[in-house]
Amino acid sequence: MSPHTDEAPATPARGGGASGIPQTDLRPLDVALPRLDDDPLRFPGYPEKLAAVRANGDVHAVDVGLLDLGGLDVVVARGRFDVLAGSMGRTHGTYIATALARARELRLPFVALTSSGGARMQEGMLSLVQMSRAAEGIRALREAGVPALTHLGDPTTGGVFASYGSLADVLLADPSATVGFAGPRVVEAATGEVVGTDSHTGAAAHAAGLVDGLAAPHEARARLAAWVALVHPAVRNGALPDASPTDHAPVAMSAREAVERTRAEDRPTARDLLRDAFDAHEELSGDRAGGVDAVAVAAVARLGGRSVMVVGFDRSAVGIHGRRGMPGPAGFRVVRRGLELARRWGLPVVSLVDTRGADPSPASERGGVAQAIAETFVALLAVPTPTIGVIVGEGGSGGALALASSDRLLMQEDTFLTVISPEGAATILHRDPARASEVIGHLRPTATELTAQGVVDGILPGPTTAGPERAARALRERLALELRALDVDPDRPARRRRRYGA
């Protein structure tokens, strides 16, 4: 168990309301508890602790029930650090397993509000195996396409953090909460290292790419409700916005001019388009493996009443290895997180591509950038729902194509897509990146040329030709039209296999 054991008194900040959601807001679930020996290990002092807890009317270290979040019901498991440090014994495990099963049956999102010191020492391995029960419940929930969300409260450590606390699709954390597999005192005892401010807090977990966002207890309800409004099975498949086909005569331009226009400093980024072309969105953050790459975009967004997964690259952001607009391995893993959620939840995918290519630095190479790109190709091609790629800026090499191998590929007219960046091509062909402008035209990378080659399916107005507002509006309308057509195309899966297969 972590240092926050039932031997440690609960402080007021770590009482039952640490999530900001009181117990009285829950409509309790019936939980069938098996007949259990209260003290299976005959652990010294344990019966007295249980008796003291029951004398106060508090029996369980977790409450489960239904909760209204923004007008939508969810199944909630709410940790109680004030009850034996929120530790997970057999009863706790049964409550979690029941809540997960009910969420699956009712097709309601499962929301965990954790506050726990981990496994209950006094029940030994009978306590630890509750981690397996929780993991099985999450596995079944994933298989059913039902979302799981967690808010990591103070503290969240040990077996709760290493099971249902970390397995949620979306993780938020109290920035000041103690969060970690082992608590700070256990870390010091086991390793001799004193835990500093760069570890074992919600803020540190966010900085390391382990959680998607930060929310203090008073903010948790609103943040969770915003996510639920996008991913709840009852509302995520609503109607697309009205849109009418419009004739657009693409503006033809030279490759050199297209390159200049894509690199204009004031050109809208993928995150600008996420804001301007969609009705609402919440962004994922981090690869859950220690990496945060600001270049990568992965967000659930709403287009009219339809939830979609938007992935892409933000050329204005500085990547994890210090290069602007060039994603590293962590960036591709973030994108793959989004694609996996799209596959699981049945969301269409929209890719907004704008990068001169993946980060080729030694650090990126050591992180496995080539494999990360390759796996992103597979992840996108494995999404069973409609996929639309849009080149909204520079499209450089395989790093760009990994997000563009879609059912439909569109380009804004003032963009380009090429086998490698112009400078990279000049370096390979002439050993001189300064000759990029004379090489790029030979690659025929513009929207009109690629449409003629059969690579691109349609051309959109661009922000430097039609203006940013019209370009965003045209993108929104074209996405609605394409998704509506793809929704009813019975040949779509086979067409994708023919396009990219044998």
C-alpha positions in Angstrom: 0.0 0.0 0.0 1.1 3.6 -0.5 1.9 5.8 2.5 -1.7 6.9 2.5 -2.8 3.8 4.4 -5.7 3.3 6.8 -3.0 3.8 9.5 -2.9 7.5 8.4 -5.7 9.8 9.6 -7.7 11.4 6.8 -7.1 15.1 6.6 -10.0 17.4 5.8 -8.7 18.0 2.3 -8.8 14.3 1.8 -12.3 13.7 3.0 -15.2 12.3 1.0 -15.8 15.5 -1.0 -12.4 15.7 -2.6 -13.9 15.2 -6.0 -16.2 18.3 -5.6 -19.2 16.0 -6.1 -21.1 15.2 -2.8 -22.3 11.7 -2.1 -25.9 13.0 -1.9 -25.8 13.7 -5.7 -25.5 10.0 -6.4 -28.5 7.8 -6.9 -27.2 4.5 -5.4 -26.8 1.3 -7.3 -27.8 -2.0 -5.7 -24.7 -4.1 -5.1 -25.0 -7.7 -4.2 -22.2 -8.4 -1.8 -21.2 -12.0 -1.2 -21.0 -13.4 2.3 -17.4 -12.7 3.3 -15.3 -13.2 6.3 -14.6 -9.7 7.5 -11.1 -10.6 8.7 -9.8 -13.4 6.4 -6.2 -13.1 7.5 -6.9 -12.6 11.2 -5.0 -9.4 10.9 -4.2 -7.8 14.2 -6.4 -4.7 14.9 -8.4 -5.0 11.7 -11.8 -6.0 13.3 -11.5 -2.9 15.6 -10.9 -0.6 12.6 -13.9 -2.0 10.8 -16.1 -1.6 13.9 -15.0 2.0 14.3 -15.9 2.8 10.7 -19.3 1.1 11.0 -20.0 3.0 14.2 -19.9 6.2 12.2 -22.3 4.8 9.6 -19.6 4.7 6.9 -19.0 1.2 5.6 -17.5 1.4 2.2 -14.4 3.0 0.8 -16.1 3.8 -2.5 -19.6 4.9 -3.3 -21.2 3.9 -6.6 -24.4 5.2 -8.3 -25.9 7.2 -11.1 -25.0 10.8 -11.5 -26.4 13.6 -13.7 -23.6 15.3 -15.6 -24.9 18.2 -17.7 -28.3 16.5 -18.2 -26.8 13.1 -19.1 -26.7 10.1 -16.7 -23.3 8.4 -16.0 -22.3 5.6 -13.7 -20.0 6.9 -11.0 -17.5 5.3 -8.6 -16.6 7.9 -5.9 -13.6 7.2 -3.7 -13.7 7.8 0.0 -10.3 8.5 1.5 -12.0 9.2 4.8 -13.0 5.5 5.0 -9.9 3.4 5.7 -7.9 5.7 3.3 -10.1 4.7 0.4 -8.3 1.4 0.3 -9.4 -1.3 -2.1 -10.4 -4.6 -0.5 -12.9 -7.2 -1.6 -15.9 -5.1 -1.0 -14.4 -2.1 -2.8 -13.6 -4.4 -5.7 -17.1 -5.8 -5.8 -18.5 -2.3 -6.0 -16.2 -1.3 -8.8 -17.0 -4.5 -10.8 -20.7 -4.0 -10.3 -20.5 -0.3 -11.4 -18.5 -1.2 -14.5 -21.0 -4.0 -15.4 -23.9 -1.7 -15.0 -22.3 1.0 -17.2 -21.8 -1.7 -19.9 -25.4 -2.9 -19.6 -27.0 0.6 -19.6 -24.5 2.0 -22.1 -23.7 4.9 -19.8 -20.1 6.3 -19.4 -18.3 5.1 -16.4 -16.8 8.0 -14.3 -14.3 7.3 -11.5 -13.6 10.0 -8.9 -10.6 8.4 -7.2 -9.3 9.1 -3.7 -7.4 6.1 -2.4 -4.2 4.9 -0.9 -4.3 1.7 -2.8 -4.7 -2.0 -1.8 -6.0 -2.8 1.7 -3.0 -4.4 3.5 -5.2 -6.3 6.0 -6.8 -8.4 3.3 -3.5 -9.4 1.6 -3.6 -10.9 -1.8 -7.4 -11.1 -1.6 -7.2 -7.3 -1.8 -4.6 -7.1 -4.6 -6.6 -9.4 -7.0 -9.3 -6.7 -7.1 -7.0 -5.0 -9.6 -7.7 -7.8 -12.0 -11.4 -7.5 -11.5 -11.3 -3.8 -12.2 -9.2 -4.4 -15.3 -11.6 -7.0 -16.6 -14.5 -4.6 -16.1 -12.7 -1.9 -18.1 -11.8 -4.5 -20.8 -15.5 -5.4 -21.2 -16.5 -1.7 -21.3 -14.0 -1.1 -24.1 -15.3 -4.0 -26.1 -18.8 -2.6 -25.8 -17.7 0.8 -27.0 -18.7 2.6 -23.7 -16.3 5.4 -22.5 -14.6 5.5 -19.2 -13.4 8.8 -17.6 -11.4 9.4 -14.4 -10.7 12.4 -12.2 -7.7 11.6 -10.1 -8.3 13.2 -6.7 -6.0 13.5 -3.6 -4.5 11.1 -3.2 -4.6 8.4 -5.9 -1.9 5.8 -5.5 -1.3 2.0 -5.5 -3.7 -0.5 -6.8 -6.5 1.9 -7.6 -4.2 4.1 -9.7 -2.7 1.0 -11.4 -6.1 -0.4 -12.3 -9.3 1.5 -13.0 -7.7 4.8 -12.1 -5.3 4.7 -15.1 -7.3 2.6 -17.5 -9.9 5.3 -18.4 -10.1 6.6 -21.9 -9.9 10.2 -20.6 -7.9 11.1 -17.5 -8.2 14.4 -15.6 -6.3 15.2 -12.4 -6.3 17.6 -9.5 -3.0 19.4 -10.1 -2.1 19.4 -6.4 -3.1 15.8 -5.7 -0.6 13.1 -4.8 -0.7 10.8 -7.8 1.6 7.9 -8.3 2.0 4.1 -8.3 3.8 4.3 -5.0 3.4 7.2 -2.5 6.3 9.4 -1.7 7.2 7.7 1.6 7.2 4.3 0.0 9.4 5.6 -2.8 11.9 6.9 -0.3 11.9 3.7 1.7 12.3 1.5 -1.4 14.8 3.6 -3.3 16.4 6.1 -1.0 15.2 8.9 -3.3 13.2 11.8 -2.0 10.3 12.7 -4.3 10.5 16.2 -5.6 8.0 18.6 -7.1 8.5 17.1 -10.6 6.9 13.8 -9.7 3.9 12.3 -7.8 1.4 15.1 -8.4 -1.4 15.6 -10.8 0.5 18.5 -12.4 3.6 16.3 -12.9 1.5 13.5 -14.4 0.0 15.9 -16.9 3.5 17.3 -17.8 4.6 13.7 -18.4 1.7 12.9 -20.8 0.0 10.6 -18.3 -3.3 12.6 -18.0 -5.2 14.6 -20.5 -6.0 17.7 -18.4 -6.0 19.3 -15.0 -9.1 20.2 -12.9 -9.2 21.3 -9.3 -12.0 19.6 -7.3 -14.4 22.6 -7.9 -13.7 22.3 -11.6 -14.0 18.5 -12.0 -17.7 18.3 -12.5 -17.8 20.9 -15.4 -14.8 19.4 -17.1 -16.2 15.9 -16.9 -19.6 17.1 -18.2 -17.9 18.7 -21.2 -16.3 15.4 -22.1 -19.5 13.4 -21.5 -21.5 15.7 -23.8 -19.1 14.6 -26.6 -18.6 10.9 -26.0 -21.9 9.7 -24.3 -23.3 6.9 -26.5 -26.8 8.5 -26.3 -25.7 11.7 -28.0 -22.5 11.2 -30.0 -24.3 10.0 -33.2 -26.6 13.0 -33.9 -27.3 14.7 -37.1 -24.7 16.4 -39.2 -25.2 20.1 -40.0 -27.1 21.1 -43.1 -24.8 21.8 -46.0 -25.4 22.3 -49.8 -22.9 21.4 -52.5 -21.2 24.5 -53.9 -19.3 24.8 -57.1 -15.7 26.0 -56.5 -13.3 26.7 -59.3 -9.9 25.9 -57.7 -7.2 28.6 -58.0 -4.3 27.1 -59.9 -0.9 28.1 -58.7 2.7 27.1 -59.1 4.3 24.7 -56.6 6.7 27.5 -55.5 3.7 29.8 -54.7 1.9 27.0 -52.9 4.9 26.5 -50.7 5.1 30.2 -49.8 1.4 30.3 -49.0 1.5 27.3 -46.7 4.3 28.8 -44.7 2.7 32.2 -44.2 2.9 33.1 -40.5 -0.7 34.2 -40.3 -2.1 31.1 -41.9 -4.7 29.3 -39.7 -3.3 26.2 -37.9 -5.0 22.9 -37.3 -6.0 24.1 -33.8 -7.5 27.3 -35.3 -9.6 25.1 -37.7 -10.6 22.8 -34.8 -12.1 25.9 -33.1 -13.5 27.6 -36.2 -15.0 24.7 -38.2 -16.5 22.6 -35.3 -19.1 23.4 -32.7 -17.2 22.2 -29.6 -14.2 20.1 -28.8 -12.1 18.6 -26.0 -8.5 17.7 -26.7 -6.5 14.6 -25.5 -2.9 15.2 -24.3 0.0 12.9 -23.9 0.9 9.5 -25.1 0.4 7.8 -21.7 4.0 6.7 -21.9 5.9 9.8 -20.7 5.6 12.0 -23.7 3.7 15.2 -24.6 4.1 16.6 -28.1 2.3 19.9 -28.6 2.5 19.4 -32.4 0.1 16.5 -32.3 -3.7 17.2 -32.2 -6.2 14.6 -31.1 -9.6 15.8 -30.0 -13.2 14.7 -29.9 -15.2 17.5 -31.6 -18.8 18.0 -32.5 -19.9 18.8 -36.1 -23.6 19.7 -35.7 -24.9 16.8 -33.6 -22.2 14.3 -34.7 -19.1 13.6 -32.6 -16.0 13.1 -34.6 -12.4 12.4 -33.8 -10.1 15.1 -35.2 -6.4 14.4 -35.5 -3.7 16.4 -37.0 -0.6 18.5 -36.7 -0.2 22.1 -35.6 2.7 23.6 -37.5 3.0 26.6 -35.1 3.7 24.4 -32.0 7.1 23.4 -30.9 7.6 19.6 -30.8 8.9 17.4 -28.0 12.4 17.5 -29.5 12.4 21.3 -30.0 11.5 21.5 -33.7 8.5 23.7 -34.8 5.7 21.8 -36.5 7.5 18.5 -36.7 6.0 15.7 -34.6 8.1 13.1 -32.9 7.3 9.6 -31.8 5.1 10.8 -28.9 3.1 12.9 -31.3 2.2 9.9 -33.5 1.3 7.9 -30.4 -1.1 10.7 -29.3 -2.7 10.5 -32.7 -3.0 6.7 -32.4 -4.7 7.1 -29.0 -7.3 9.2 -30.8 -7.7 6.7 -33.6 -8.1 3.8 -31.2 -10.9 5.7 -29.4 -12.5 6.5 -32.7 -12.4 2.8 -33.6 -13.8 1.8 -30.2 -16.6 4.4 -30.1 -17.6 4.4 -33.7 -16.6 8.0 -34.4 -15.7 9.2 -37.9 -12.1 10.6 -38.3 -11.1 13.9 -39.7 -7.4 14.5 -40.2 -6.0 18.0 -40.5 -2.6 17.7 -42.0 0.0 20.5 -41.8 3.6 19.5 -41.3 6.8 19.5 -43.3 7.5 16.0 -41.9 8.3 14.0 -38.9 11.1 15.1 -36.6 14.2 13.3 -38.0 16.5 14.2 -35.0 18.7 11.5 -33.2 16.4 11.8 -30.2 13.4 11.2 -32.3 15.1 8.2 -34.0 15.9 6.7 -30.6 12.3 7.1 -29.7 11.2 5.0 -32.6 9.8 7.6 -35.0 9.7 5.3 -38.0 7.8 2.6 -36.2 5.5 5.3 -34.7 4.7 6.5 -38.2 4.2 3.0 -39.6 1.8 2.1 -36.7 -0.2 5.3 -37.4 -0.8 4.1 -41.0 -2.2 0.9 -39.7 -4.3 2.5 -37.0 -6.0 4.9 -39.4 -6.6 2.2 -42.0 -8.1 0.0 -39.2 -10.8 2.6 -38.2 -14.0 1.0 -39.4 -15.9 4.3 -39.6 -15.6 7.0 -42.4 -12.3 8.8 -42.5 -11.5 12.1 -44.3 -8.0 13.6 -44.6 -7.6 17.3 -45.4 -4.3 18.9 -46.3 -4.6 22.3 -44.6 -1.0 23.4 -45.1 2.2 21.7 -45.8 2.1 17.9 -46.4 5.6 16.5 -46.1 6.5 12.9 -46.6 5.3 9.8 -44.7 4.7 11.7 -41.5 1.9 13.6 -43.3 0.6 10.7 -45.4 0.2 8.6 -42.2 -2.8 10.9 -41.4 -4.0 11.1 -45.0 -4.6 7.5 -45.9 -8.3 7.9 -45.7 -11.6 7.2 -47.5 -11.5 10.7 -48.9 -8.5 13.0 -49.3 -9.1 16.7 -49.8 -6.8 19.6 -50.2 -7.1 23.3 -49.7 -6.1 24.9 -53.0 -3.2 26.8 -51.5 -1.4 23.8 -50.0 0.9 21.1 -51.2 1.6 17.4 -50.6 5.0 15.9 -51.5 7.2 12.9 -51.1 9.6 15.0 -48.9 10.0 18.6 -47.9 11.4 20.8 -50.7 14.6 21.3 -48.8 14.9 17.6 -48.2 14.4 16.8 -51.9 17.1 19.4 -52.8 19.5 17.9 -50.3 19.0 14.4 -51.6 19.1 15.3 -55.3 21.7 18.2 -55.2 23.2 18.1 -51.8 22.1 21.7 -51.5 18.8 22.6 -49.6 19.1 26.1 -51.1 18.0 24.7 -54.4 14.5 23.7 -53.0 12.6 26.2 -55.1 13.9 24.7 -58.4 13.2 21.1 -57.3 9.7 21.5 -55.9 8.0 22.1 -59.3 9.2 18.8 -60.7 7.4 16.9 -57.9 4.0 18.3 -59.0 2.7 18.6 -55.5 -0.1 21.1 -55.8 -3.8 20.4 -55.3 -4.7 20.6 -59.0 -1.8 18.4 -60.0 -2.5 15.8 -57.4 -6.2 15.7 -58.3 -5.2 15.0 -61.9 -2.9 12.2 -60.7 -5.8 10.6 -58.8 -4.2 11.1 -55.4 -6.7 13.7 -54.2 -10.5 13.6 -54.3 -11.4 17.2 -54.0 -10.2 20.8 -53.6 -11.3 23.3 -51.1 -11.0 27.1 -50.9 -7.9 28.1 -49.0 -7.4 30.8 -46.4 -4.9 32.8 -48.5 -7.2 32.7 -51.6 -10.7 32.9 -50.1 -10.0 34.3 -46.7 -9.8 32.4 -43.4 -13.5 32.6 -42.5 -14.7 31.4 -45.9 -12.1 28.6 -45.9 -13.2 27.4 -42.4 -16.9 27.5 -43.5 -16.2 25.6 -46.7 -14.3 23.0 -44.8 -17.2 22.5 -42.3 -19.7 22.2 -45.1 -17.6 19.8 -47.2 -17.0 17.6 -44.2 -20.7 17.4 -43.5 -21.4 16.5 -47.2 -18.7 13.9 -47.4 -19.6 12.2 -44.1 -23.2 12.1 -45.1 -22.3 10.4 -48.3 -19.8 8.0 -46.7 -22.4 7.0 -44.0 -24.7 5.5 -46.6 -22.1 4.0 -49.0 -22.2 0.2 -48.6 -19.1 -0.2 -50.7 -17.0 2.1 -48.5 -14.9 -0.5 -46.6 -14.2 -2.4 -49.8 -13.4 0.8 -51.7 -10.8 1.6 -49.0 -9.2 -1.8 -49.4 -9.1 -1.5 -53.1 -7.6 2.0 -52.9 -4.8 1.0 -50.5 -4.6 -2.8 -51.0 -4.0 -5.2 -53.8 
